[in-house]
Amino acid sequence: MQDDLLAKMVGNWRILRLFPNRTAENAARIEWVLNGHWLRIEMEDLAVPASYAAHVYITRMDSDQSYSIHWLDTFGGTLPEVLGVGHQTDNSIVFTWKEADSELRNTYSWHADTGSWTSRIEQTNRDGNWTVFCTDTYTRQTT
């Protein structure tokens, strides 16, 4: 699979995670796997000992140019739907999941001017309004 936007994610990254009430730092290694069909994001909390880790798999569907994402992390099976579906607009891919009583949205955006990515995770609250769960800023690591 060739995807010019996702290819910009390949490499080693430092992630600053901003939550409403706290911050965290993660490291990520991102690479193509399974004959280049999937982009794998391996991220882990930099705290000692690490309290969070995730493996995220992203691919583009040849049939309609949409994307799918599988987010697997240390929280385990917390979503009834493990597969998110995404669509690209300019330099962003917006993934959505349906939960039993709410929705989840994860927007990955490439910032060419800084060579960085952001990942904004939002969810609907009980009133159906979107709230920010966290915003991740990816900064490329050279070593």
SVG drawing of the C-alpha trace seen along z (x, -y; Angstrom):
<svg xmlns="http://www.w3.org/2000/svg" viewBox="-28 -26 49 35">
<polyline fill="none" stroke="black" stroke-width="0.4" points="0.0,0.0 1.3,-3.4 -0.1,-6.4 1.9,-9.6 0.3,-11.1 0.8,-8.1 4.4,-7.7 5.1,-11.0 4.5,-9.2 7.3,-6.7 10.1,-7.2 10.7,-7.8 8.7,-10.3 8.3,-12.0 4.6,-12.5 3.4,-15.2 -0.1,-14.1 -2.3,-16.9 -5.3,-15.7 -7.8,-18.0 -6.2,-17.5 -2.7,-16.2 0.1,-15.7 2.1,-12.7 5.0,-11.9 5.3,-8.9 7.8,-7.6 6.6,-6.1 8.2,-4.0 6.2,-4.0 6.8,-1.7 5.2,0.2 4.5,3.8 2.9,6.9 4.3,6.3 3.6,2.5 -0.1,3.0 -0.3,1.6 1.3,-1.3 2.1,-0.3 2.4,-2.9 4.0,-1.5 3.8,-4.0 4.8,-3.8 4.6,-6.1 8.0,-7.4 7.2,-7.2 9.2,-4.7 7.6,-2.2 5.5,-2.8 1.8,-3.0 0.5,-3.0 1.3,-1.4 -0.5,-1.1 -0.2,0.6 -2.2,-1.2 -2.6,0.2 -3.7,-1.9 -4.4,-0.9 -6.0,-2.5 -8.8,-0.5 -8.2,-0.2 -11.9,0.2 -12.9,-3.4 -9.7,-5.1 -11.1,-5.1 -8.9,-4.1 -9.3,-1.7 -7.6,-1.9 -7.3,0.7 -6.3,-0.8 -5.0,1.8 -3.8,0.6 -3.2,1.4 -6.9,0.6 -8.0,3.7 -11.4,4.1 -13.0,0.9 -14.8,0.1 -17.6,2.2 -16.2,1.4 -12.5,2.0 -12.3,0.8 -12.5,-2.8 -13.2,-4.1 -11.4,-7.1 -11.5,-9.6 -8.8,-12.0 -9.4,-15.7 -6.3,-17.7 -3.5,-16.8 -5.8,-15.2 -7.4,-11.8 -10.5,-11.7 -11.3,-8.3 -14.7,-7.6 -16.0,-4.8 -19.5,-4.2 -19.8,-3.2 -22.9,-1.9 -24.1,-5.4 -21.6,-7.8 -19.1,-8.4 -15.3,-8.7 -13.3,-10.7 -9.5,-10.7 -8.1,-13.2 -4.5,-12.8 -3.2,-16.0 0.1,-16.6 1.7,-20.0 4.2,-20.4 5.5,-23.8 6.8,-22.1 7.2,-18.5 5.0,-17.4 1.7,-15.5 -1.2,-16.1 -3.7,-13.5 -6.8,-14.9 -9.1,-12.4 -12.7,-13.6 -15.8,-11.9 -19.4,-12.8 -20.7,-13.3 -24.1,-12.3 -25.6,-15.4 -24.2,-14.5 -21.6,-17.3 -18.1,-16.7 -15.4,-17.0 -11.6,-16.6 -10.2,-13.5 -6.6,-14.4 -4.4,-16.1 -1.1,-14.4 1.7,-16.4 4.3,-14.2 7.8,-15.7 10.3,-13.7 13.3,-12.3 16.6,-12.2 18.2,-9.5"/>
</svg>
